[in-house]
Amino acid sequence: MKWTDINDIAIELTEAHPEVDPTRINFVDLMTWVMALPAFNDDPKHCGEKILEAIQQAWIDEQE
């Protein structure tokens, strides 16, 4: 997975952290958790605030 695979990342985060409210996560933790996903293999330098916002929103949508 790459940073641009936002929906796939959201699904993986929902499965990996079912107890977490994605509206309460900070971007530092979110970035760390994304990079820890087994299928994730992208450069951390390719991540930015806009990508993290999109991942967070997709994660919120996935939980609803």
Beta strands, then each sheet from edge to edge (+ up, - down):
end
